Amino acid sequence: MTTGHLSLHSLPPLSPRVILKAPLPKHNSTSGARRRIITPPCIVCSNRGQSQSQSRSRSRSRSPDDYHATLKALNSKGRTPRKSLGQHYMLNNEINEQLASAANVEEGDVVLEIGPGTGSLTNVLINSGAIVLAIEKDPHMAAIVSERFASTDRLKVLKEDCVKCHIRSHMLSFLGSIKSLNHSKSRYAKVVSNIPFNISTDVVKLLLPMGDIFSEVVLLLQEETAVRFVESSLRTSEYRPINIFVNFYSDPEYKLKVPRTYFFPQPNVDAAVVTFKLKQAAEYPQVSSIKSFFSMVNSAFNGKRKMLRRSLQHICTSLEIEQALGRFGLPATSRPEELTLDDFVKLHNLIAKE
């Protein structure tokens, strides 16, 4: 059954755009010739008493790159957001501007964007003077964003899965071509993306070790994930190997909360913007082998609530582990959730056997 045509002007207004700088908390495609018109769920609005003229005034003042433009782009191709790809489109352009601002995007910057969707964030990046390499898994979205910016030479779109493609190779090639044209002002590129929540950890693991290519990574993540990456405390169930990984390769910072009502379709959780200032290799904690260090960290966390003298027995004896812990003031019964990054570095350097 085909949905009747719905004028974009009749779509419900987006709720007032309030950027929430809250403190950290404690804690399917369509087929055939018929086109489906997307109608988002009604978004709660606090100004229901406004007159029609006031509403029209708000609509005219809203950026053409957010709410209506996103829906119009999807409708133009008969697309619906795909749950399997974690597609949730940002309807508030001020959030896109906050993402670009968090990365200090300026004229001549080279930016990697993962999952550009309809191109609302891409537009902000290009208008800020950036040259963008966009990686889009969905071929239909890749076509939409390519068509939208066909008239500019500041965008290259790759139809690939960012988790499976060779980002380093693509970026080195892209940077080489940009610098040969004397377009780039900086030695390092940046990452600015609104990524699907279901690939957040994979993307972070891919990007953070690339401090030789990127100076910073700015991501819009599920809020719970953002808090876990940045503020997980010792002796809590949220403290995991990913926290050691994040702090080994970067200095993370929680920037702002993003309400779920700013997305279409609306997810069941809020989001947050996080910046990761990437470290250079010389700034990494000094370990004899990064590979063996993270192998030790992962082994330490494998046994839930298991003491290190047991979980690390494959590296050396329990007695040696106890003695190593004692050398930097930790009890012999220490568990992985009680060790900081510096503690793990010291332990590795004492017990690692090359």
FIROKOL-70929 format. One record per residue: x, y, z of N, C-alpha, C in turn; residue number from 1; chain. Coordinates in steps of 0.05 Angstrom, whole numbers. Example, Ala and Ser with C-alpha at 12.3 -4.5 7.8 and 13.67 -1.06 7.14 Angstrom:
BEGIN
[node [264,-114,156],[246,-90,156],[264,-66,156],1,A];
[node [257,-45,142],[273,-21,143],[258,1,157],2,A];
END
This chain:
BEGIN
[node [17,-24,0],[0,0,0],[18,25,0],1,A];
[node [12,43,-18],[28,67,-20],[17,89,-3],2,A];
[node [34,102,11],[26,125,27],[22,149,10],3,A];
[node [0,164,14],[-5,187,-2],[16,208,1],4,A];
[node [19,226,-18],[39,246,-17],[34,266,6],5,A];
[node [55,271,21],[53,289,44],[72,312,40],6,A];
[node [62,336,40],[78,360,36],[98,362,59],7,A];
[node [122,369,53],[143,372,73],[136,395,92],8,A];
[node [121,414,83],[113,437,100],[94,429,122],9,A];
[node [80,405,118],[61,396,138],[73,378,159],10,A];
[node [99,372,157],[112,355,177],[114,370,203],11,A];
[node [113,355,225],[114,368,252],[140,382,256],12,A];
[node [140,405,271],[164,420,275],[183,406,295],13,A];
[node [208,411,291],[228,400,309],[227,415,336],14,A];
[node [232,401,358],[231,413,384],[253,435,386],15,A];
[node [250,454,404],[269,476,406],[297,465,409],16,A];
[node [316,478,396],[343,468,396],[359,479,419],17,A];
[node [360,463,440],[375,471,463],[399,453,466],18,A];
[node [423,463,464],[447,447,467],[451,441,496],19,A];
[node [450,416,504],[452,409,532],[480,403,540],20,A];
[node [492,421,555],[519,416,565],[516,406,594],21,A];
[node [506,382,596],[500,371,623],[525,359,635],22,A];
[node [526,359,662],[549,345,675],[547,316,670],23,A];
[node [569,301,671],[569,273,667],[551,259,687],24,A];
[node [535,240,678],[518,225,696],[535,205,712],25,A];
[node [523,196,735],[537,177,752],[535,149,739],26,A];
[node [535,148,735],[535,122,722],[553,116,697],27,A];
[node [270,-24,123],[283,-40,102],[278,-25,76],28,A];
[node [296,-28,61],[293,-11,37],[267,-16,22],29,A];
[node [257,3,7],[233,-1,-9],[240,-13,-35],30,A];
[node [220,-26,-48],[226,-39,-74],[203,-33,-93],31,A];
[node [207,-39,-119],[187,-34,-139],[186,-5,-147],32,A];
[node [165,2,-163],[163,29,-174],[151,48,-154],33,A];
[node [137,39,-134],[123,57,-116],[143,68,-96],34,A];
[node [138,93,-89],[156,107,-71],[142,112,-44],35,A];
[node [156,106,-23],[145,111,4],[153,138,15],36,A];
[node [134,153,24],[140,180,35],[145,176,65],37,A];
[node [168,186,74],[175,183,102],[161,204,119],38,A];
[node [148,195,140],[136,213,159],[147,206,187],39,A];
[node [163,224,198],[175,217,224],[155,218,247],40,A];
[node [161,204,269],[143,207,292],[142,236,302],41,A];
[node [119,243,312],[116,271,322],[136,276,345],42,A];
[node [151,297,343],[171,304,363],[158,324,383],43,A];
[node [161,317,408],[149,334,429],[160,363,427],44,A];
[node [142,382,427],[150,409,424],[139,426,447],45,A];
[node [156,443,458],[147,458,482],[133,484,475],46,A];
[node [130,490,449],[117,515,441],[92,510,426],47,A];
[node [75,493,437],[50,486,422],[31,510,420],48,A];
[node [34,529,438],[16,552,438],[23,573,417],49,A];
[node [44,568,402],[52,588,382],[31,591,360],50,A];
[node [29,614,349],[11,618,327],[23,606,302],51,A];
[node [7,602,281],[17,591,256],[38,609,244],52,A];
[node [35,636,247],[55,654,236],[81,651,249],53,A];
[node [81,646,276],[106,642,291],[119,616,282],54,A];
[node [103,595,278],[114,570,269],[127,572,242],55,A];
[node [113,587,224],[124,591,197],[150,607,199],56,A];
[node [152,626,217],[176,642,220],[199,624,230],57,A];
[node [193,606,249],[214,587,258],[223,569,236],58,A];
[node [204,560,219],[211,542,197],[229,556,178],59,A];
[node [223,582,172],[239,596,152],[268,601,163],60,A];
[node [270,604,190],[296,611,201],[313,586,206],61,A];
[node [301,562,205],[316,537,209],[334,532,186],62,A];
[node [357,521,191],[376,516,170],[364,496,150],63,A];
[node [368,500,124],[357,482,104],[372,455,104],64,A];
[node [392,452,121],[408,427,120],[400,407,141],65,A];
[node [380,413,157],[373,395,178],[347,380,173],66,A];
[node [326,388,188],[301,372,189],[289,366,162],67,A];
[node [278,387,149],[264,382,124],[282,372,102],68,A];
[node [307,383,101],[325,374,79],[332,345,82],69,A];
[node [336,335,106],[342,307,110],[319,290,101],70,A];
[node [295,297,109],[271,281,101],[266,283,71],71,A];
[node [271,306,60],[267,309,31],[287,292,15],72,A];
[node [312,291,25],[332,275,11],[325,246,12],73,A];
[node [315,236,35],[307,208,37],[283,202,19],74,A];
[node [263,220,20],[239,217,3],[245,217,-27],75,A];
[node [265,233,-34],[271,236,-63],[281,210,-75],76,A];
[node [292,192,-58],[302,166,-68],[284,143,-58],77,A];
[node [262,150,-44],[245,129,-34],[258,112,-13],78,A];
[node [275,124,3],[291,108,23],[278,110,51],79,A];
[node [281,89,66],[275,89,94],[300,81,110],80,A];
[node [304,92,133],[327,85,149],[328,55,154],81,A];
[node [352,43,152],[355,14,155],[366,8,183],82,A];
[node [350,-7,198],[357,-14,225],[383,-31,225],83,A];
[node [386,-48,205],[409,-66,203],[436,-50,201],84,A];
[node [434,-25,191],[458,-8,188],[459,13,211],85,A];
[node [441,11,229],[441,30,252],[437,59,243],86,A];
[node [420,63,222],[417,90,211],[397,107,227],87,A];
[node [408,128,239],[391,148,253],[402,175,244],88,A];
[node [385,190,230],[394,215,218],[390,239,237],89,A];
[node [410,256,238],[409,280,255],[391,301,242],90,A];
[node [372,311,257],[353,331,247],[359,359,256],91,A];
[node [379,362,273],[385,388,285],[413,397,275],92,A];
[node [413,417,258],[439,425,246],[458,438,266],93,A];
[node [447,448,288],[465,460,308],[483,438,320],94,A];
[node [474,413,322],[491,392,332],[513,386,312],95,A];
[node [507,387,286],[528,384,266],[549,406,269],96,A];
[node [540,430,274],[558,452,278],[575,449,303],97,A];
[node [563,437,324],[578,432,348],[599,411,343],98,A];
[node [593,391,327],[613,370,320],[637,382,306],99,A];
[node [632,399,286],[653,412,272],[669,431,290],100,A];
[node [655,445,307],[668,463,326],[686,448,345],101,A];
[node [677,425,355],[692,409,374],[719,401,362],102,A];
[node [720,397,336],[744,390,322],[760,414,312],103,A];
[node [749,438,317],[762,462,307],[767,461,277],104,A];
[node [747,452,262],[750,450,233],[752,478,220],105,A];
[node [774,481,205],[779,507,192],[786,503,163],106,A];
[node [789,525,149],[796,525,120],[822,508,116],107,A];
[node [820,489,97],[843,473,90],[846,447,106],108,A];
[node [829,443,126],[831,418,141],[821,394,124],109,A];
[node [834,371,128],[825,347,115],[809,331,136],110,A];
[node [785,323,129],[767,310,149],[757,283,138],111,A];
[node [758,263,154],[746,237,148],[718,237,161],112,A];
[node [698,231,146],[671,228,157],[661,200,151],113,A];
[node [653,186,172],[642,159,169],[612,160,170],114,A];
[node [599,149,150],[570,149,149],[558,176,144],115,A];
[node [562,189,122],[552,216,117],[521,217,114],116,A];
[node [509,195,107],[480,195,104],[471,214,82],117,A];
[node [453,233,89],[443,252,69],[461,276,65],118,A];
[node [482,278,81],[502,299,77],[498,324,94],119,A];
[node [482,323,115],[478,347,131],[504,355,146],120,A];
[node [518,336,158],[543,342,171],[565,349,150],121,A];
[node [564,334,128],[583,339,106],[581,368,97],122,A];
[node [557,378,95],[553,406,86],[566,426,106],123,A];
[node [563,421,132],[575,438,152],[605,437,149],124,A];
[node [616,414,146],[645,410,144],[656,425,119],125,A];
[node [643,422,96],[652,435,72],[649,466,74],126,A];
[node [627,475,86],[623,504,90],[644,515,110],127,A];
[node [656,498,127],[677,507,145],[704,508,132],128,A];
[node [705,499,106],[730,500,91],[744,474,90],129,A];
[node [732,452,99],[746,426,99],[744,412,72],130,A];
[node [763,394,68],[763,376,45],[757,349,57],131,A];
[node [735,336,48],[724,313,62],[726,287,47],132,A];
[node [735,266,61],[734,239,51],[712,225,66],133,A];
[node [690,218,53],[667,205,66],[666,176,59],134,A];
[node [662,159,79],[660,130,75],[631,122,82],135,A];
[node [617,112,62],[588,105,66],[583,76,57],136,A];
[node [573,60,75],[568,31,69],[543,28,52],137,A];
[node [522,44,56],[497,42,42],[500,55,14],138,A];
[node [499,40,-7],[503,52,-34],[482,73,-41],139,A];
[node [458,71,-30],[438,91,-36],[444,118,-23],140,A];
[node [454,116,2],[462,141,15],[487,153,2],141,A];
[node [505,135,-7],[529,145,-21],[521,160,-46],142,A];
[node [500,150,-60],[491,163,-84],[478,190,-78],143,A];
[node [463,192,-56],[450,217,-48],[471,238,-42],144,A];
[node [491,231,-25],[511,251,-17],[529,259,-41],145,A];
[node [534,240,-59],[550,246,-82],[536,265,-101],146,A];
[node [510,261,-105],[494,279,-122],[492,307,-109],147,A];
[node [488,307,-83],[484,333,-70],[509,351,-73],148,A];
[node [533,339,-73],[557,356,-74],[572,352,-100],149,A];
[node [558,345,-121],[570,340,-147],[585,364,-158],150,A];
[node [577,388,-149],[589,412,-160],[615,421,-145],151,A];
[node [622,407,-124],[646,415,-109],[668,395,-112],152,A];
[node [693,405,-110],[716,387,-111],[727,382,-83],153,A];
[node [710,388,-63],[719,385,-35],[709,359,-22],154,A];
[node [698,341,-38],[687,316,-27],[694,292,-44],155,A];
[node [703,271,-31],[706,245,-45],[690,225,-28],156,A];
[node [673,209,-42],[657,189,-28],[666,161,-35],157,A];
[node [671,145,-15],[678,117,-18],[654,99,-10],158,A];
[node [646,81,-27],[624,63,-21],[636,38,-8],159,A];
[node [642,39,17],[654,17,31],[645,15,60],160,A];
[node [650,-7,72],[644,-11,101],[669,-2,116],161,A];
[node [667,18,132],[690,30,145],[704,10,164],162,A];
[node [689,-9,175],[701,-28,193],[718,-48,178],163,A];
[node [712,-53,153],[726,-73,138],[747,-61,118],164,A];
[node [743,-36,110],[761,-25,90],[788,-16,103],165,A];
[node [808,-10,87],[834,-3,97],[835,28,99],166,A];
[node [826,38,122],[824,67,126],[851,81,123],167,A];
[node [872,69,134],[899,81,133],[908,84,104],168,A];
[node [904,64,88],[912,66,60],[896,87,45],169,A];
[node [870,88,50],[853,108,37],[861,136,45],170,A];
[node [866,140,70],[873,167,80],[901,176,70],171,A];
[node [920,158,69],[946,165,59],[945,173,30],172,A];
[node [929,158,14],[925,165,-14],[911,192,-17],173,A];
[node [890,196,-1],[875,221,-3],[892,245,6],174,A];
[node [907,242,28],[924,264,37],[946,270,16],175,A];
[node [956,249,3],[976,254,-17],[965,270,-40],176,A];
[node [941,263,-49],[929,278,-72],[923,306,-64],177,A];
[node [914,311,-39],[907,338,-30],[932,355,-29],178,A];
[node [953,344,-17],[977,360,-13],[991,366,-39],179,A];
[node [988,348,-59],[1000,353,-85],[986,377,-99],180,A];
[node [962,383,-90],[947,406,-101],[950,431,-82],181,A];
[node [965,428,-61],[970,449,-42],[945,459,-29],182,A];
[node [926,441,-24],[900,448,-12],[901,446,18],183,A];
[node [916,427,29],[916,422,57],[937,440,72],184,A];
[node [928,451,94],[946,469,109],[960,453,132],185,A];
[node [949,429,139],[958,415,162],[971,389,155],186,A];
[node [989,380,172],[1002,354,168],[982,332,176],187,A];
[node [964,337,195],[946,317,204],[917,322,196],188,A];
[node [903,300,192],[874,302,185],[858,299,211],189,A];
[node [832,302,209],[814,299,232],[791,280,224],190,A];
[node [778,269,244],[754,253,240],[731,267,254],191,A];
[node [709,271,239],[685,283,250],[661,266,240],192,A];
[node [647,252,257],[627,234,248],[604,229,267],193,A];
[node [581,225,256],[557,215,270],[555,186,262],194,A];
[node [566,168,278],[568,140,269],[546,123,281],195,A];
[node [539,101,267],[519,83,279],[528,73,306],196,A];
[node [510,73,325],[517,66,352],[529,37,354],197,A];
[node [519,19,336],[527,-9,338],[556,-14,329],198,A];
[node [570,5,318],[598,1,310],[617,19,325],199,A];
[node [607,32,347],[624,51,361],[650,40,370],200,A];
[node [650,17,384],[675,6,394],[694,-2,372],201,A];
[node [683,-14,351],[700,-21,328],[713,3,315],202,A];
[node [698,25,312],[709,49,300],[731,61,318],203,A];
[node [726,62,344],[746,73,363],[771,56,362],204,A];
[node [769,30,361],[793,13,360],[808,17,334],205,A];
[node [794,23,313],[807,27,287],[822,54,286],206,A];
[node [809,75,296],[819,102,292],[840,112,312],207,A];
[node [837,104,338],[854,116,358],[884,110,354],208,A];
[node [891,87,344],[920,82,340],[932,97,316],209,A];
[node [916,113,302],[926,128,279],[934,156,285],210,A];
[node [949,160,306],[958,187,313],[978,198,294],211,A];
[node [989,181,276],[1007,191,256],[992,203,232],212,A];
[node [965,199,231],[949,209,209],[929,230,220],213,A];
[node [916,224,242],[895,242,253],[905,256,278],214,A];
[node [898,281,281],[904,296,306],[882,292,326],215,A];
[node [857,289,317],[835,285,335],[812,271,322],216,A];
[node [796,258,339],[772,243,329],[749,253,345],217,A];
[node [728,263,331],[704,273,345],[681,256,335],218,A];
[node [667,243,354],[646,224,347],[621,230,363],219,A];
[node [598,226,350],[572,226,363],[565,197,370],220,A];
[node [564,191,396],[561,164,405],[536,161,423],221,A];
[node [528,137,427],[508,132,448],[518,142,474],222,A];
[node [502,156,490],[512,169,514],[525,149,533],223,A];
[node [512,126,537],[523,107,556],[551,98,547],224,A];
[node [555,94,521],[581,87,511],[601,110,515],225,A];
[node [592,134,509],[609,158,513],[620,160,541],226,A];
[node [602,157,560],[609,159,588],[628,136,596],227,A];
[node [623,112,585],[641,90,592],[669,94,581],228,A];
[node [671,105,557],[697,110,545],[713,131,561],229,A];
[node [699,151,571],[712,175,582],[715,173,613],230,A];
[node [694,164,626],[693,167,655],[689,142,671],231,A];
[node [693,118,660],[690,94,676],[710,94,699],232,A];
[node [701,88,722],[717,89,746],[728,62,754],233,A];
[node [750,62,768],[761,37,778],[741,24,796],234,A];
[node [743,-3,798],[726,-19,815],[697,-18,807],235,A];
[node [691,-14,782],[664,-15,772],[662,-35,749],236,A];
[node [638,-45,744],[635,-65,722],[639,-52,694],237,A];
[node [637,-25,693],[641,-11,667],[670,-8,660],238,A];
[node [687,-13,679],[716,-10,674],[726,-35,659],239,A];
[node [735,-31,635],[742,-54,617],[767,-48,601],240,A];
[node [777,-68,586],[801,-63,569],[799,-39,551],241,A];
[node [774,-33,542],[771,-10,523],[779,16,537],242,A];
[node [776,18,563],[785,42,577],[815,45,577],243,A];
[node [829,22,580],[858,22,579],[867,30,551],244,A];
[node [853,19,531],[859,25,503],[855,54,496],245,A];
[node [832,65,504],[826,93,498],[847,112,510],246,A];
[node [854,108,535],[873,125,548],[902,120,540],247,A];
[node [908,97,529],[935,91,519],[940,108,494],248,A];
[node [920,110,477],[923,123,451],[913,152,449],249,A];
[node [898,161,470],[886,188,467],[880,200,494],250,A];
[node [872,225,493],[861,240,516],[831,245,509],251,A];
[node [813,230,520],[784,233,514],[771,255,530],252,A];
[node [750,267,519],[735,287,534],[706,286,526],253,A];
[node [688,284,545],[659,286,540],[652,315,536],254,A];
[node [639,321,513],[633,349,506],[605,358,512],255,A];
[node [585,343,502],[557,351,507],[538,329,501],256,A];
[node [515,330,515],[494,311,511],[476,318,488],257,A];
[node [466,299,473],[448,304,450],[423,287,455],258,A];
[node [400,301,458],[375,286,463],[367,268,440],259,A];
[node [355,246,446],[346,227,426],[326,239,407],260,A];
[node [311,260,415],[290,272,399],[302,286,374],261,A];
[node [328,289,373],[341,303,350],[347,284,327],262,A];
[node [340,258,330],[346,239,310],[320,228,296],263,A];
[node [323,220,271],[301,206,257],[313,181,244],264,A];
[node [302,157,250],[282,152,270],[293,156,298],265,A];
[node [276,161,317],[286,166,344],[295,141,357],266,A];
[node [321,140,367],[331,116,381],[319,115,409],267,A];
[node [325,93,423],[315,90,450],[334,102,471],268,A];
[node [355,114,462],[375,126,480],[384,153,471],269,A];
[node [395,169,490],[407,194,483],[435,190,472],270,A];
[node [446,211,461],[473,209,450],[491,230,463],271,A];
[node [516,230,456],[535,250,467],[558,253,447],272,A];
[node [570,277,448],[594,283,431],[619,278,449],273,A];
[node [638,263,438],[663,258,452],[686,265,433],274,A];
[node [706,278,444],[731,284,429],[753,267,439],275,A];
[node [769,256,421],[793,241,428],[817,255,416],276,A];
[node [834,267,433],[859,280,423],[879,257,420],277,A];
[node [887,251,396],[905,228,392],[934,234,400],278,A];
[node [946,214,412],[974,217,419],[992,208,397],279,A];
[node [1016,219,396],[1036,210,377],[1051,186,390],280,A];
[node [1064,170,374],[1077,146,384],[1096,152,407],281,A];
[node [1110,174,406],[1129,181,427],[1114,188,453],282,A];
[node [1088,193,452],[1073,199,476],[1059,175,488],283,A];
[node [1060,152,475],[1048,128,486],[1063,119,511],284,A];
[node [1049,107,530],[1063,95,553],[1085,76,543],285,A];
[node [1107,77,556],[1130,61,548],[1128,32,556],286,A];
[node [1122,15,536],[1120,-14,540],[1139,-27,520],287,A];
[node [1149,-50,526],[1167,-64,508],[1154,-73,483],288,A];
[node [1128,-79,484],[1113,-88,460],[1084,-80,464],289,A];
[node [1073,-64,447],[1045,-56,449],[1027,-80,446],290,A];
[node [1034,-98,427],[1018,-122,423],[1016,-139,448],291,A];
[node [1039,-144,460],[1039,-161,484],[1026,-147,508],292,A];
[node [1028,-121,508],[1016,-105,530],[986,-109,529],293,A];
[node [973,-105,506],[944,-108,504],[935,-137,507],294,A];
[node [952,-155,499],[946,-184,503],[945,-189,533],295,A];
[node [963,-178,548],[963,-181,577],[938,-168,590],296,A];
[node [931,-144,580],[907,-130,591],[882,-146,586],297,A];
[node [879,-156,561],[855,-172,554],[854,-197,571],298,A];
[node [876,-210,575],[877,-234,592],[869,-228,621],299,A];
[node [878,-205,630],[873,-197,658],[843,-195,663],300,A];
[node [828,-185,642],[799,-181,645],[782,-205,637],301,A];
[node [795,-226,627],[780,-248,617],[764,-263,639],302,A];
[node [776,-266,662],[762,-279,684],[748,-259,701],303,A];
[node [722,-260,702],[707,-240,717],[714,-242,747],304,A];
[node [722,-220,758],[729,-218,787],[752,-237,794],305,A];
[node [768,-244,774],[790,-262,780],[815,-246,787],306,A];
[node [830,-255,807],[855,-241,815],[876,-243,793],307,A];
[node [893,-223,790],[913,-223,769],[933,-246,772],308,A];
[node [939,-254,796],[958,-276,800],[948,-302,788],309,A];
[node [921,-303,782],[910,-327,769],[906,-322,739],310,A];
[node [894,-299,732],[888,-294,704],[913,-291,687],311,A];
[node [936,-285,699],[961,-280,684],[981,-302,688],312,A];
[node [973,-325,697],[991,-347,702],[1004,-358,677],313,A];
[node [992,-353,654],[1004,-362,629],[1029,-345,622],314,A];
[node [1032,-322,635],[1055,-305,629],[1078,-311,648],315,A];
[node [1072,-314,674],[1092,-321,693],[1079,-333,718],316,A];
[node [1094,-341,737],[1082,-354,761],[1067,-334,778],317,A];
[node [1049,-346,794],[1033,-329,813],[1051,-313,831],318,A];
[node [1072,-326,841],[1091,-312,859],[1104,-288,846],319,A];
[node [1112,-291,821],[1124,-269,806],[1105,-246,803],320,A];
[node [1080,-252,798],[1059,-231,794],[1055,-217,821],321,A];
[node [1053,-232,842],[1049,-220,869],[1073,-201,875],322,A];
[node [1097,-210,870],[1120,-194,875],[1121,-169,858],323,A];
[node [1113,-171,833],[1112,-148,815],[1092,-128,825],324,A];
[node [1068,-137,834],[1048,-119,844],[1058,-105,869],325,A];
[node [1071,-120,886],[1082,-108,911],[1102,-87,906],326,A];
[node [1117,-89,884],[1138,-69,879],[1127,-41,873],327,A];
[node [1102,-39,864],[1091,-12,861],[1066,-9,879],328,A];
[node [1067,-22,902],[1048,-16,923],[1020,-28,921],329,A];
[node [1016,-48,905],[990,-61,903],[989,-88,917],330,A];
[node [967,-95,929],[965,-121,943],[967,-145,924],331,A];
[node [975,-167,935],[978,-192,919],[952,-201,909],332,A];
[node [930,-193,921],[903,-202,913],[890,-183,893],333,A];
[node [905,-165,881],[893,-145,863],[879,-157,839],334,A];
[node [857,-144,831],[841,-153,808],[844,-131,786],335,A];
[node [838,-138,761],[843,-120,739],[828,-93,742],336,A];
[node [804,-93,753],[788,-69,755],[800,-50,776],337,A];
[node [821,-58,790],[833,-41,810],[859,-27,800],338,A];
[node [867,-33,774],[891,-22,763],[886,0,743],339,A];
[node [901,21,745],[900,43,726],[917,36,701],340,A];
[node [916,52,681],[934,48,657],[963,47,666],341,A];
[node [971,66,683],[999,66,692],[1007,41,707],342,A];
[node [988,30,723],[993,6,738],[997,-18,718],343,A];
[node [980,-19,697],[983,-41,678],[1010,-39,663],344,A];
[node [1018,-14,657],[1044,-10,644],[1067,-20,661],345,A];
[node [1066,-13,687],[1087,-22,705],[1087,-52,708],346,A];
[node [1064,-64,710],[1062,-93,713],[1073,-107,688],347,A];
[node [1065,-97,665],[1074,-109,640],[1105,-108,638],348,A];
[node [1116,-85,645],[1145,-82,643],[1161,-99,663],349,A];
[node [1147,-107,684],[1160,-124,704],[1158,-154,698],350,A];
[node [1135,-162,685],[1131,-191,682],[1133,-200,653],351,A];
[node [1133,-181,634],[1133,-190,605],[1159,-204,599],352,A];
[node [1157,-226,585],[1181,-241,577],[1181,-243,546],353,A];
[node [1200,-229,535],[1201,-228,506],[1213,-254,495],354,A];
END
